[in-house]
Amino acid sequence: MKMGWERYIGDQGEFIGMSSFGASAPADVAFKNFGITVENIVAAARRVLA
């Protein structure tokens, strides 16, 4: 959940993670559904560092 991370992420950062409660699935399915993938993390890091 993003709650509380805003203070560390700041205005220029990006959050990658779950934004709701109650989801249930095998980890690989849930991660993909919420965009928690290597590709998305690398893309977010590149945007933040650009």
For each residue, the residues with C-beta under 8 A, 3 or more apart:
1: 4 17 18 19 21
2: 5 6 15 17 19
3:
4: 1 7
5: 2 8 9 15
6: 2 9 10
7: 4 10
8: 5 13
9: 5 6 13 14 15
10: 6 7 13
11:
12: 48
13: 8 9 10 48
14: 9 44 47 48
15: 2 5 9 19
16: 35 36 40 41 44
17: 1 2 34 36
18: 1 21 23 30 34 36
19: 1 2 15 34
20: 23
21: 1 18
22:
23: 18 20 30 33 34
24: 30
25: 29 30 33
26: 29 30
27: 30 31
28: 31 32
29: 25 26 32 33
30: 18 23 24 25 26 27 33 34 36
31: 27 28 34 36 37
32: 28 29 35 36 37
33: 23 25 29 30
34: 17 18 19 23 30 31
35: 16 32 40
36: 16 17 18 30 31 32 40 41
37: 31 32 40 41
38: 41 42
39: 42 43
40: 16 35 36 37 43 44
41: 16 36 37 38 44 45
42: 38 39 45 46
43: 39 40 46 47
44: 14 16 40 41 47 48
45: 41 42 48 49
46: 42 43 49 50
47: 14 43 44 50
48: 12 13 14 44 45
49: 45 46
50: 46 47
